Amino acid sequence: MTMTDDSRVERDFYARDAEEQQAFLQQTWCDHCQGVDLGMTDPVEYEQKHTIFIEGRCTGCGQPVITELTDESF
Ligand SMILES: [Zn+2]
């Protein structure tokens, strides 16, 4: 019954409004750079455990950056 709880469901980032896409691409936090809003490239969106994640690469260092969206923001 909990078998699928951890499964990752792919979502289409590009189905979002252009403005929304821009906002997500700009509003990032990079652990590696320890900086906000450095921006990301190559976004991939998915849902896991009732949370939406947008994962991309930091434009500053090229390391993966992940934005988490809670229920209320989608
Ligand atoms: Zn970075």
N, CA, C, O and the ligand as a Tripos MOL2 file, in Angstrom:
@<TRIPOS>MOLECULE
protein
  297   295    75     0     0
PROTEIN
NO_CHARGES

@<TRIPOS>ATOM
      1 N           0.8280   -1.2100    0.0000 N.3       1 MET1
      2 CA          0.0000    0.0000    0.0000 C.3       1 MET1
      3 C           0.8630    1.2620    0.0000 C.2       1 MET1
      4 O           0.4550    2.2990   -0.5240 O.2       1 MET1
      5 N           2.0510    1.1710    0.5870 N.am      2 THR2
      6 CA          2.9340    2.3350    0.5600 C.3       2 THR2
      7 C           4.0290    2.1800   -0.4940 C.2       2 THR2
      8 O           4.9670    2.9740   -0.5710 O.2       2 THR2
      9 N           3.8790    1.1430   -1.2920 N.am      3 MET3
     10 CA          4.8740    0.8460   -2.3160 C.3       3 MET3
     11 C           5.2450    2.0330   -3.2020 C.2       3 MET3
     12 O           6.4170    2.2350   -3.5170 O.2       3 MET3
     13 N           4.2520    2.8100   -3.5990 N.am      4 THR4
     14 CA          4.5060    3.8800   -4.5630 C.3       4 THR4
     15 C           4.7640    5.2380   -3.9160 C.2       4 THR4
     16 O           4.9600    6.2280   -4.6200 O.2       4 THR4
     17 N           4.7670    5.2960   -2.6050 N.am      5 ASP5
     18 CA          4.9430    6.5800   -1.9240 C.3       5 ASP5
     19 C           6.2260    7.3310   -2.2960 C.2       5 ASP5
     20 O           6.2450    8.5590   -2.3770 O.2       5 ASP5
     21 N           7.2790    6.5730   -2.5150 N.am      6 ASP6
     22 CA          8.5580    7.1910   -2.8100 C.3       6 ASP6
     23 C           8.7990    7.4090   -4.2990 C.2       6 ASP6
     24 O           9.8210    7.9620   -4.7050 O.2       6 ASP6
     25 N           7.8420    6.9660   -5.0990 N.am      7 SER7
     26 CA          8.0990    7.0240   -6.5250 C.3       7 SER7
     27 C           8.1270    8.4620   -7.0280 C.2       7 SER7
     28 O           7.4310    9.3470   -6.5290 O.2       7 SER7
     29 N           8.9330    8.6390   -7.9990 N.am      8 ARG8
     30 CA          9.1380    9.9600   -8.5610 C.3       8 ARG8
     31 C           8.2840   10.0730   -9.8150 C.2       8 ARG8
     32 O           8.3960    9.2530  -10.7260 O.2       8 ARG8
     33 N           7.4350   11.0870   -9.8580 N.am      9 VAL9
     34 CA          6.5490   11.2850  -10.9910 C.3       9 VAL9
     35 C           7.0470   12.4760  -11.7950 C.2       9 VAL9
     36 O           7.1200   13.5970  -11.2930 O.2       9 VAL9
     37 N           7.3850   12.2170  -13.0360 N.am     10 GLU10
     38 CA          7.8850   13.2990  -13.8830 C.3      10 GLU10
     39 C           6.7690   14.2810  -14.1990 C.2      10 GLU10
     40 O           5.6260   13.8810  -14.4200 O.2      10 GLU10
     41 N           7.0990   15.5560  -14.2200 N.am     11 ARG11
     42 CA          6.1500   16.5950  -14.5880 C.3      11 ARG11
     43 C           6.7830   17.4440  -15.6790 C.2      11 ARG11
     44 O           7.9960   17.4140  -15.8830 O.2      11 ARG11
     45 N           5.9380   18.2040  -16.3790 N.am     12 ASP12
     46 CA          6.4580   19.0050  -17.4820 C.3      12 ASP12
     47 C           6.6860   20.4530  -17.0570 C.2      12 ASP12
     48 O           5.7530   21.2520  -16.9870 O.2      12 ASP12
     49 N           7.9260   20.7650  -16.7800 N.am     13 PHE13
     50 CA          8.2690   22.1350  -16.3740 C.3      13 PHE13
     51 C           7.8290   23.1550  -17.4160 C.2      13 PHE13
     52 O           7.3840   24.2520  -17.0790 O.2      13 PHE13
     53 N           7.9580   22.7820  -18.6820 N.am     14 TYR14
     54 CA          7.6650   23.7080  -19.7730 C.3      14 TYR14
     55 C           6.1740   23.9030  -20.0040 C.2      14 TYR14
     56 O           5.7670   24.6900  -20.8590 O.2      14 TYR14
     57 N           5.3530   23.1750  -19.2310 N.am     15 ALA15
     58 CA          3.9080   23.3890  -19.3100 C.3      15 ALA15
     59 C           3.5210   24.6170  -18.4850 C.2      15 ALA15
     60 O           2.4000   25.1130  -18.6000 O.2      15 ALA15
     61 N           4.4280   25.1000  -17.6670 N.am     16 ARG16
     62 CA          4.1450   26.2810  -16.8470 C.3      16 ARG16
     63 C           4.1700   27.5490  -17.6880 C.2      16 ARG16
     64 O           4.7100   27.5660  -18.7950 O.2      16 ARG16
     65 N           3.5750   28.6160  -17.1450 N.am     17 ASP17
     66 CA          3.6120   29.9130  -17.8220 C.3      17 ASP17
     67 C           5.0620   30.3370  -18.0070 C.2      17 ASP17
     68 O           5.9280   30.0090  -17.1950 O.2      17 ASP17
     69 N           5.3060   31.0560  -19.0670 N.am     18 ALA18
     70 CA          6.6650   31.5430  -19.3330 C.3      18 ALA18
     71 C           7.1940   32.3630  -18.1540 C.2      18 ALA18
     72 O           8.3600   32.2490  -17.7780 O.2      18 ALA18
     73 N           6.3280   33.1780  -17.5850 N.am     19 GLU19
     74 CA          6.7390   34.0150  -16.4500 C.3      19 GLU19
     75 C           7.1210   33.1780  -15.2460 C.2      19 GLU19
     76 O           8.0890   33.4640  -14.5420 O.2      19 GLU19
     77 N           6.3270   32.1280  -15.0290 N.am     20 GLU20
     78 CA          6.5730   31.2340  -13.9100 C.3      20 GLU20
     79 C           7.8980   30.4910  -14.1220 C.2      20 GLU20
     80 O           8.6930   30.3250  -13.1970 O.2      20 GLU20
     81 N           8.1080   30.0590  -15.3460 N.am     21 GLN21
     82 CA          9.3620   29.3730  -15.6640 C.3      21 GLN21
     83 C          10.5420   30.2750  -15.3570 C.2      21 GLN21
     84 O          11.5220   29.8520  -14.7430 O.2      21 GLN21
     85 N          10.4370   31.5210  -15.7900 N.am     22 GLN22
     86 CA         11.5120   32.4860  -15.5500 C.3      22 GLN22
     87 C          11.7830   32.6550  -14.0630 C.2      22 GLN22
     88 O          12.9320   32.6820  -13.6230 O.2      22 GLN22
     89 N          10.7020   32.7680  -13.2980 N.am     23 ALA23
     90 CA         10.8390   32.9520  -11.8520 C.3      23 ALA23
     91 C          11.5610   31.7700  -11.2210 C.2      23 ALA23
     92 O          12.4560   31.9470  -10.3940 O.2      23 ALA23
     93 N          11.1680   30.5680  -11.6130 N.am     24 PHE24
     94 CA         11.8020   29.3770  -11.0430 C.3      24 PHE24
     95 C          13.2650   29.2600  -11.4700 C.2      24 PHE24
     96 O          14.1150   28.7940  -10.7110 O.2      24 PHE24
     97 N          13.5340   29.6900  -12.6930 N.am     25 LEU25
     98 CA         14.9060   29.5870  -13.1940 C.3      25 LEU25
     99 C          15.8230   30.5980  -12.5190 C.2      25 LEU25
    100 O          17.0380   30.4110  -12.4510 O.2      25 LEU25
    101 N          15.2170   31.6730  -12.0230 N.am     26 GLN26
    102 CA         16.0300   32.7280  -11.3980 C.3      26 GLN26
    103 C          16.1190   32.5920   -9.8900 C.2      26 GLN26
    104 O          17.1510   32.8890   -9.2870 O.2      26 GLN26
    105 N          15.0130   32.1360   -9.2790 N.am     27 GLN27
    106 CA         14.9720   32.0830   -7.8200 C.3      27 GLN27
    107 C          15.4910   30.7470   -7.3170 C.2      27 GLN27
    108 O          14.7300   29.8010   -7.1120 O.2      27 GLN27
    109 N          16.7910   30.6870   -7.1240 N.am     28 THR28
    110 CA         17.4150   29.4330   -6.7120 C.3      28 THR28
    111 C          18.2500   29.6270   -5.4580 C.2      28 THR28
    112 O          18.5770   30.7480   -5.0680 O.2      28 THR28
    113 N          18.5780   28.5230   -4.8510 N.am     29 TRP29
    114 CA         19.5560   28.5330   -3.7690 C.3      29 TRP29
    115 C          20.5990   27.4850   -4.1330 C.2      29 TRP29
    116 O          20.2630   26.3290   -4.3910 O.2      29 TRP29
    117 N          21.8470   27.8880   -4.1520 N.am     30 CYS30
    118 CA         22.9200   26.9340   -4.4520 C.3      30 CYS30
    119 C          23.7380   26.6660   -3.1960 C.2      30 CYS30
    120 O          24.3270   27.5780   -2.6160 O.2      30 CYS30
    121 N          23.7630   25.3960   -2.7850 N.am     31 ASP31
    122 CA         24.5390   24.9740   -1.6150 C.3      31 ASP31
    123 C          26.0290   25.1630   -1.8590 C.2      31 ASP31
    124 O          26.7960   25.5240   -0.9660 O.2      31 ASP31
    125 N          26.3960   24.9080   -3.0800 N.am     32 HIS32
    126 CA         27.8120   24.9590   -3.4330 C.3      32 HIS32
    127 C          28.3400   26.4050   -3.3930 C.2      32 HIS32
    128 O          29.3900   26.6780   -2.8120 O.2      32 HIS32
    129 N          27.5940   27.3160   -4.0180 N.am     33 CYS33
    130 CA         27.9900   28.7330   -4.0330 C.3      33 CYS33
    131 C          27.5730   29.4380   -2.7530 C.2      33 CYS33
    132 O          28.0610   30.5280   -2.4530 O.2      33 CYS33
    133 N          26.6640   28.8150   -1.9910 N.am     34 GLN34
    134 CA         26.0780   29.4670   -0.8110 C.3      34 GLN34
    135 C          25.4710   30.8090   -1.2000 C.2      34 GLN34
    136 O          25.6510   31.8190   -0.5210 O.2      34 GLN34
    137 N          24.7530   30.7860   -2.3040 N.am     35 GLY35
    138 CA         24.1650   32.0370   -2.7710 C.3      35 GLY35
    139 C          22.7640   31.8470   -3.3120 C.2      35 GLY35
    140 O          22.4170   30.7730   -3.8040 O.2      35 GLY35
    141 N          21.9560   32.9010   -3.2170 N.am     36 VAL36
    142 CA         20.5950   32.8510   -3.7500 C.3      36 VAL36
    143 C          20.5490   33.4790   -5.1380 C.2      36 VAL36
    144 O          21.3790   34.3060   -5.5130 O.2      36 VAL36
    145 N          19.5320   33.0410   -5.8800 N.am     37 ASP37
    146 CA         19.1900   33.6460   -7.1620 C.3      37 ASP37
    147 C          20.3410   33.7280   -8.1620 C.2      37 ASP37
    148 O          20.4870   34.7080   -8.8930 O.2      37 ASP37
    149 N          21.1390   32.6900   -8.1730 N.am     38 LEU38
    150 CA         22.2140   32.6210   -9.1650 C.3      38 LEU38
    151 C          21.6490   32.1310  -10.4940 C.2      38 LEU38
    152 O          22.2180   32.3600  -11.5620 O.2      38 LEU38
    153 N          20.5200   31.4560  -10.3910 N.am     39 GLY39
    154 CA         19.8690   30.9530  -11.5940 C.3      39 GLY39
    155 C          20.2460   29.5110  -11.8780 C.2      39 GLY39
    156 O          21.2700   29.0180  -11.4050 O.2      39 GLY39
    157 N          19.4090   28.8420  -12.6530 N.am     40 MET40
    158 CA         19.6910   27.4530  -13.0370 C.3      40 MET40
    159 C          19.3840   27.2490  -14.5090 C.2      40 MET40
    160 O          18.6280   28.0040  -15.1210 O.2      40 MET40
    161 N          19.9950   26.2020  -15.0600 N.am     41 THR41
    162 CA         19.7160   25.8100  -16.4420 C.3      41 THR41
    163 C          19.2440   24.3580  -16.4270 C.2      41 THR41
    164 O          19.3250   23.6820  -15.4010 O.2      41 THR41
    165 N          18.7630   23.8950  -17.5460 N.am     42 ASP42
    166 CA         18.3210   22.5020  -17.7080 C.3      42 ASP42
    167 C          17.3380   22.0390  -16.6370 C.2      42 ASP42
    168 O          17.5670   21.0080  -16.0040 O.2      42 ASP42
    169 N          16.2510   22.7750  -16.4200 N.am     43 PRO43
    170 CA         15.3050   22.3830  -15.3720 C.3      43 PRO43
    171 C          14.5510   21.0910  -15.6820 C.2      43 PRO43
    172 O          14.1290   20.8430  -16.8110 O.2      43 PRO43
    173 N          14.3990   20.2840  -14.6400 N.am     44 VAL44
    174 CA         13.5990   19.0640  -14.7330 C.3      44 VAL44
    175 C          12.6610   19.1070  -13.5330 C.2      44 VAL44
    176 O          13.0910   19.3280  -12.4010 O.2      44 VAL44
    177 N          11.3800   18.8940  -13.7930 N.am     45 GLU45
    178 CA         10.4080   18.9680  -12.7060 C.3      45 GLU45
    179 C           9.8320   17.5960  -12.4070 C.2      45 GLU45
    180 O           9.5320   16.8280  -13.3210 O.2      45 GLU45
    181 N           9.6760   17.2890  -11.1240 N.am     46 TYR46
    182 CA          9.0600   16.0170  -10.7420 C.3      46 TYR46
    183 C           8.4180   16.1360   -9.3720 C.2      46 TYR46
    184 O           8.6850   17.0630   -8.6090 O.2      46 TYR46
    185 N           7.5680   15.1720   -9.0910 N.am     47 GLU47
    186 CA          6.8670   15.1430   -7.8170 C.3      47 GLU47
    187 C           7.2810   13.8910   -7.0670 C.2      47 GLU47
    188 O           7.3790   12.8070   -7.6430 O.2      47 GLU47
    189 N           7.5210   14.0550   -5.7850 N.am     48 GLN48
    190 CA          7.8950   12.9220   -4.9410 C.3      48 GLN48
    191 C           7.3790   13.2000   -3.5460 C.2      48 GLN48
    192 O           7.5890   14.2840   -3.0010 O.2      48 GLN48
    193 N           6.7120   12.2310   -2.9740 N.am     49 LYS49
    194 CA          6.1590   12.3840   -1.6300 C.3      49 LYS49
    195 C           5.3510   13.6750   -1.4780 C.2      49 LYS49
    196 O           5.5120   14.3980   -0.4940 O.2      49 LYS49
    197 N           4.5050   13.9570   -2.4300 N.am     50 HIS50
    198 CA          3.6130   15.1170   -2.3800 C.3      50 HIS50
    199 C           4.3580   16.4430   -2.3670 C.2      50 HIS50
    200 O           3.8240   17.4560   -1.9170 O.2      50 HIS50
    201 N           5.5570   16.4370   -2.8480 N.am     51 THR51
    202 CA          6.3100   17.6750   -2.9650 C.3      51 THR51
    203 C           6.7950   17.7850   -4.4030 C.2      51 THR51
    204 O           7.2010   16.7980   -5.0170 O.2      51 THR51
    205 N           6.7450   19.0020   -4.9230 N.am     52 ILE52
    206 CA          7.2400   19.2260   -6.2760 C.3      52 ILE52
    207 C           8.6900   19.6860   -6.1900 C.2      52 ILE52
    208 O           9.0430   20.5300   -5.3670 O.2      52 ILE52
    209 N           9.5060   19.1220   -7.0420 N.am     53 PHE53
    210 CA         10.9060   19.5300   -7.0890 C.3      53 PHE53
    211 C          11.2370   20.0330   -8.4840 C.2      53 PHE53
    212 O          10.7990   19.4650   -9.4840 O.2      53 PHE53
    213 N          12.0060   21.0930   -8.5370 N.am     54 ILE54
    214 CA         12.5380   21.5450   -9.8190 C.3      54 ILE54
    215 C          14.0510   21.4990   -9.6800 C.2      54 ILE54
    216 O          14.6520   22.1950   -8.8620 O.2      54 ILE54
    217 N          14.6360   20.6570  -10.5050 N.am     55 GLU55
    218 CA         16.0610   20.4090  -10.3990 C.3      55 GLU55
    219 C          16.7670   20.9020  -11.6540 C.2      55 GLU55
    220 O          16.3290   20.6440  -12.7750 O.2      55 GLU55
    221 N          17.8550   21.6080  -11.4460 N.am     56 GLY56
    222 CA         18.6090   22.1000  -12.5920 C.3      56 GLY56
    223 C          20.0720   22.2480  -12.2340 C.2      56 GLY56
    224 O          20.5460   21.6650  -11.2590 O.2      56 GLY56
    225 N          20.7820   23.0260  -13.0220 N.am     57 ARG57
    226 CA         22.2030   23.2440  -12.7520 C.3      57 ARG57
    227 C          22.4510   24.7080  -12.4730 C.2      57 ARG57
    228 O          21.9350   25.5810  -13.1700 O.2      57 ARG57
    229 N          23.2400   24.9730  -11.4560 N.am     58 CYS58
    230 CA         23.5790   26.3350  -11.0730 C.3      58 CYS58
    231 C          24.3450   27.0050  -12.2130 C.2      58 CYS58
    232 O          25.2690   26.4230  -12.7820 O.2      58 CYS58
    233 N          23.9450   28.2400  -12.5370 N.am     59 THR59
    234 CA         24.6580   28.9430  -13.6060 C.3      59 THR59
    235 C          26.0160   29.4340  -13.1090 C.2      59 THR59
    236 O          26.8860   29.7770  -13.9100 O.2      59 THR59
    237 N          26.1960   29.4670  -11.7970 N.am     60 GLY60
    238 CA         27.4630   29.9180  -11.2380 C.3      60 GLY60
    239 C          28.5230   28.8360  -11.2580 C.2      60 GLY60
    240 O          29.6500   29.0790  -11.6880 O.2      60 GLY60
    241 N          28.1690   27.6250  -10.7890 N.am     61 CYS61
    242 CA         29.1780   26.5840  -10.6110 C.3      61 CYS61
    243 C          28.8840   25.3030  -11.3840 C.2      61 CYS61
    244 O          29.7470   24.4300  -11.4810 O.2      61 CYS61
    245 N          27.6820   25.1800  -11.9330 N.am     62 GLY62
    246 CA         27.3500   23.9870  -12.7000 C.3      62 GLY62
    247 C          26.9140   22.7970  -11.8540 C.2      62 GLY62
    248 O          26.6160   21.7300  -12.3920 O.2      62 GLY62
    249 N          26.8750   22.9730  -10.5260 N.am     63 GLN63
    250 CA         26.4330   21.9010   -9.6430 C.3      63 GLN63
    251 C          24.9040   21.8350   -9.6530 C.2      63 GLN63
    252 O          24.2420   22.8240   -9.9670 O.2      63 GLN63
    253 N          24.3410   20.6680   -9.3090 N.am     64 PRO64
    254 CA         22.8820   20.5550   -9.2690 C.3      64 PRO64
    255 C          22.2650   21.4570   -8.1900 C.2      64 PRO64
    256 O          22.7740   21.5480   -7.0730 O.2      64 PRO64
    257 N          21.1750   22.1110   -8.5430 N.am     65 VAL65
    258 CA         20.4070   22.8740   -7.5670 C.3      65 VAL65
    259 C          18.9680   22.3790   -7.6210 C.2      65 VAL65
    260 O          18.4450   22.0650   -8.6890 O.2      65 VAL65
    261 N          18.3410   22.3160   -6.4550 N.am     66 ILE66
    262 CA         16.9760   21.8150   -6.3840 C.3      66 ILE66
    263 C          16.0960   22.8190   -5.6580 C.2      66 ILE66
    264 O          16.4310   23.2840   -4.5690 O.2      66 ILE66
    265 N          14.9660   23.1490   -6.2740 N.am     67 THR67
    266 CA         13.9710   24.0030   -5.6320 C.3      67 THR67
    267 C          12.8140   23.1070   -5.2160 C.2      67 THR67
    268 O          12.3080   22.3220   -6.0190 O.2      67 THR67
    269 N          12.4010   23.2250   -3.9690 N.am     68 GLU68
    270 CA         11.2820   22.4390   -3.4530 C.3      68 GLU68
    271 C          10.0550   23.3170   -3.3550 C.2      68 GLU68
    272 O          10.1260   24.4400   -2.8560 O.2      68 GLU68
    273 N           8.9320   22.8100   -3.8280 N.am     69 LEU69
    274 CA          7.6880   23.5550   -3.7150 C.3      69 LEU69
    275 C           6.7480   22.8210   -2.7910 C.2      69 LEU69
    276 O           6.4860   21.6320   -2.9730 O.2      69 LEU69
    277 N           6.2450   23.5180   -1.8120 N.am     70 THR70
    278 CA          5.2970   22.8920   -0.9150 C.3      70 THR70
    279 C           3.9140   22.8840   -1.5530 C.2      70 THR70
    280 O           3.6860   23.5440   -2.5670 O.2      70 THR70
    281 N           3.0140   22.1500   -0.9670 N.am     71 ASP71
    282 CA          1.6670   22.0000   -1.5030 C.3      71 ASP71
    283 C           0.9990   23.3110   -1.9130 C.2      71 ASP71
    284 O           0.3560   23.3940   -2.9590 O.2      71 ASP71
    285 N           1.1620   24.3230   -1.0780 N.am     72 GLU72
    286 CA          0.4330   25.5600   -1.3270 C.3      72 GLU72
    287 C           0.9330   26.3550   -2.5200 C.2      72 GLU72
    288 O           0.2220   27.2120   -3.0440 O.2      72 GLU72
    289 N           2.1760   26.0670   -2.9560 N.am     73 SER73
    290 CA          2.6890   26.8660   -4.0760 C.3      73 SER73
    291 C           2.3900   26.2800   -5.4510 C.2      73 SER73
    292 O           2.7900   26.8550   -6.4640 O.2      73 SER73
    293 N           1.6990   25.1520   -5.5040 N.am     74 PHE74
    294 CA          1.2640   24.6810   -6.8160 C.3      74 PHE74
    295 C          -0.1870   24.3180   -6.7870 C.2      74 PHE74
    296 O          -0.7390   23.8980   -7.8040 O.2      74 PHE74
    297 ZN         26.4400   27.2820   -7.5850 Zn       75 ZN75
@<TRIPOS>BOND
     1     1     2 1
     2     2     3 1
     3     3     4 2
     4     3     5 am
     5     5     6 1
     6     6     7 1
     7     7     8 2
     8     7     9 am
     9     9    10 1
    10    10    11 1
    11    11    12 2
    12    11    13 am
    13    13    14 1
    14    14    15 1
    15    15    16 2
    16    15    17 am
    17    17    18 1
    18    18    19 1
    19    19    20 2
    20    19    21 am
    21    21    22 1
    22    22    23 1
    23    23    24 2
    24    23    25 am
    25    25    26 1
    26    26    27 1
    27    27    28 2
    28    27    29 am
    29    29    30 1
    30    30    31 1
    31    31    32 2
    32    31    33 am
    33    33    34 1
    34    34    35 1
    35    35    36 2
    36    35    37 am
    37    37    38 1
    38    38    39 1
    39    39    40 2
    40    39    41 am
    41    41    42 1
    42    42    43 1
    43    43    44 2
    44    43    45 am
    45    45    46 1
    46    46    47 1
    47    47    48 2
    48    47    49 am
    49    49    50 1
    50    50    51 1
    51    51    52 2
    52    51    53 am
    53    53    54 1
    54    54    55 1
    55    55    56 2
    56    55    57 am
    57    57    58 1
    58    58    59 1
    59    59    60 2
    60    59    61 am
    61    61    62 1
    62    62    63 1
    63    63    64 2
    64    63    65 am
    65    65    66 1
    66    66    67 1
    67    67    68 2
    68    67    69 am
    69    69    70 1
    70    70    71 1
    71    71    72 2
    72    71    73 am
    73    73    74 1
    74    74    75 1
    75    75    76 2
    76    75    77 am
    77    77    78 1
    78    78    79 1
    79    79    80 2
    80    79    81 am
    81    81    82 1
    82    82    83 1
    83    83    84 2
    84    83    85 am
    85    85    86 1
    86    86    87 1
    87    87    88 2
    88    87    89 am
    89    89    90 1
    90    90    91 1
    91    91    92 2
    92    91    93 am
    93    93    94 1
    94    94    95 1
    95    95    96 2
    96    95    97 am
    97    97    98 1
    98    98    99 1
    99    99   100 2
   100    99   101 am
   101   101   102 1
   102   102   103 1
   103   103   104 2
   104   103   105 am
   105   105   106 1
   106   106   107 1
   107   107   108 2
   108   107   109 am
   109   109   110 1
   110   110   111 1
   111   111   112 2
   112   111   113 am
   113   113   114 1
   114   114   115 1
   115   115   116 2
   116   115   117 am
   117   117   118 1
   118   118   119 1
   119   119   120 2
   120   119   121 am
   121   121   122 1
   122   122   123 1
   123   123   124 2
   124   123   125 am
   125   125   126 1
   126   126   127 1
   127   127   128 2
   128   127   129 am
   129   129   130 1
   130   130   131 1
   131   131   132 2
   132   131   133 am
   133   133   134 1
   134   134   135 1
   135   135   136 2
   136   135   137 am
   137   137   138 1
   138   138   139 1
   139   139   140 2
   140   139   141 am
   141   141   142 1
   142   142   143 1
   143   143   144 2
   144   143   145 am
   145   145   146 1
   146   146   147 1
   147   147   148 2
   148   147   149 am
   149   149   150 1
   150   150   151 1
   151   151   152 2
   152   151   153 am
   153   153   154 1
   154   154   155 1
   155   155   156 2
   156   155   157 am
   157   157   158 1
   158   158   159 1
   159   159   160 2
   160   159   161 am
   161   161   162 1
   162   162   163 1
   163   163   164 2
   164   163   165 am
   165   165   166 1
   166   166   167 1
   167   167   168 2
   168   167   169 am
   169   169   170 1
   170   170   171 1
   171   171   172 2
   172   171   173 am
   173   173   174 1
   174   174   175 1
   175   175   176 2
   176   175   177 am
   177   177   178 1
   178   178   179 1
   179   179   180 2
   180   179   181 am
   181   181   182 1
   182   182   183 1
   183   183   184 2
   184   183   185 am
   185   185   186 1
   186   186   187 1
   187   187   188 2
   188   187   189 am
   189   189   190 1
   190   190   191 1
   191   191   192 2
   192   191   193 am
   193   193   194 1
   194   194   195 1
   195   195   196 2
   196   195   197 am
   197   197   198 1
   198   198   199 1
   199   199   200 2
   200   199   201 am
   201   201   202 1
   202   202   203 1
   203   203   204 2
   204   203   205 am
   205   205   206 1
   206   206   207 1
   207   207   208 2
   208   207   209 am
   209   209   210 1
   210   210   211 1
   211   211   212 2
   212   211   213 am
   213   213   214 1
   214   214   215 1
   215   215   216 2
   216   215   217 am
   217   217   218 1
   218   218   219 1
   219   219   220 2
   220   219   221 am
   221   221   222 1
   222   222   223 1
   223   223   224 2
   224   223   225 am
   225   225   226 1
   226   226   227 1
   227   227   228 2
   228   227   229 am
   229   229   230 1
   230   230   231 1
   231   231   232 2
   232   231   233 am
   233   233   234 1
   234   234   235 1
   235   235   236 2
   236   235   237 am
   237   237   238 1
   238   238   239 1
   239   239   240 2
   240   239   241 am
   241   241   242 1
   242   242   243 1
   243   243   244 2
   244   243   245 am
   245   245   246 1
   246   246   247 1
   247   247   248 2
   248   247   249 am
   249   249   250 1
   250   250   251 1
   251   251   252 2
   252   251   253 am
   253   253   254 1
   254   254   255 1
   255   255   256 2
   256   255   257 am
   257   257   258 1
   258   258   259 1
   259   259   260 2
   260   259   261 am
   261   261   262 1
   262   262   263 1
   263   263   264 2
   264   263   265 am
   265   265   266 1
   266   266   267 1
   267   267   268 2
   268   267   269 am
   269   269   270 1
   270   270   271 1
   271   271   272 2
   272   271   273 am
   273   273   274 1
   274   274   275 1
   275   275   276 2
   276   275   277 am
   277   277   278 1
   278   278   279 1
   279   279   280 2
   280   279   281 am
   281   281   282 1
   282   282   283 1
   283   283   284 2
   284   283   285 am
   285   285   286 1
   286   286   287 1
   287   287   288 2
   288   287   289 am
   289   289   290 1
   290   290   291 1
   291   291   292 2
   292   291   293 am
   293   293   294 1
   294   294   295 1
   295   295   296 2
@<TRIPOS>SUBSTRUCTURE
     1 MET1         2 RESIDUE 1 A MET
     2 THR2         6 RESIDUE 1 A THR
     3 MET3        10 RESIDUE 1 A MET
     4 THR4        14 RESIDUE 1 A THR
     5 ASP5        18 RESIDUE 1 A ASP
     6 ASP6        22 RESIDUE 1 A ASP
     7 SER7        26 RESIDUE 1 A SER
     8 ARG8        30 RESIDUE 1 A ARG
     9 VAL9        34 RESIDUE 1 A VAL
    10 GLU10       38 RESIDUE 1 A GLU
    11 ARG11       42 RESIDUE 1 A ARG
    12 ASP12       46 RESIDUE 1 A ASP
    13 PHE13       50 RESIDUE 1 A PHE
    14 TYR14       54 RESIDUE 1 A TYR
    15 ALA15       58 RESIDUE 1 A ALA
    16 ARG16       62 RESIDUE 1 A ARG
    17 ASP17       66 RESIDUE 1 A ASP
    18 ALA18       70 RESIDUE 1 A ALA
    19 GLU19       74 RESIDUE 1 A GLU
    20 GLU20       78 RESIDUE 1 A GLU
    21 GLN21       82 RESIDUE 1 A GLN
    22 GLN22       86 RESIDUE 1 A GLN
    23 ALA23       90 RESIDUE 1 A ALA
    24 PHE24       94 RESIDUE 1 A PHE
    25 LEU25       98 RESIDUE 1 A LEU
    26 GLN26      102 RESIDUE 1 A GLN
    27 GLN27      106 RESIDUE 1 A GLN
    28 THR28      110 RESIDUE 1 A THR
    29 TRP29      114 RESIDUE 1 A TRP
    30 CYS30      118 RESIDUE 1 A CYS
    31 ASP31      122 RESIDUE 1 A ASP
    32 HIS32      126 RESIDUE 1 A HIS
    33 CYS33      130 RESIDUE 1 A CYS
    34 GLN34      134 RESIDUE 1 A GLN
    35 GLY35      138 RESIDUE 1 A GLY
    36 VAL36      142 RESIDUE 1 A VAL
    37 ASP37      146 RESIDUE 1 A ASP
    38 LEU38      150 RESIDUE 1 A LEU
    39 GLY39      154 RESIDUE 1 A GLY
    40 MET40      158 RESIDUE 1 A MET
    41 THR41      162 RESIDUE 1 A THR
    42 ASP42      166 RESIDUE 1 A ASP
    43 PRO43      170 RESIDUE 1 A PRO
    44 VAL44      174 RESIDUE 1 A VAL
    45 GLU45      178 RESIDUE 1 A GLU
    46 TYR46      182 RESIDUE 1 A TYR
    47 GLU47      186 RESIDUE 1 A GLU
    48 GLN48      190 RESIDUE 1 A GLN
    49 LYS49      194 RESIDUE 1 A LYS
    50 HIS50      198 RESIDUE 1 A HIS
    51 THR51      202 RESIDUE 1 A THR
    52 ILE52      206 RESIDUE 1 A ILE
    53 PHE53      210 RESIDUE 1 A PHE
    54 ILE54      214 RESIDUE 1 A ILE
    55 GLU55      218 RESIDUE 1 A GLU
    56 GLY56      222 RESIDUE 1 A GLY
    57 ARG57      226 RESIDUE 1 A ARG
    58 CYS58      230 RESIDUE 1 A CYS
    59 THR59      234 RESIDUE 1 A THR
    60 GLY60      238 RESIDUE 1 A GLY
    61 CYS61      242 RESIDUE 1 A CYS
    62 GLY62      246 RESIDUE 1 A GLY
    63 GLN63      250 RESIDUE 1 A GLN
    64 PRO64      254 RESIDUE 1 A PRO
    65 VAL65      258 RESIDUE 1 A VAL
    66 ILE66      262 RESIDUE 1 A ILE
    67 THR67      266 RESIDUE 1 A THR
    68 GLU68      270 RESIDUE 1 A GLU
    69 LEU69      274 RESIDUE 1 A LEU
    70 THR70      278 RESIDUE 1 A THR
    71 ASP71      282 RESIDUE 1 A ASP
    72 GLU72      286 RESIDUE 1 A GLU
    73 SER73      290 RESIDUE 1 A SER
    74 PHE74      294 RESIDUE 1 A PHE
    75 ZN75       297 GROUP 0 **** ****
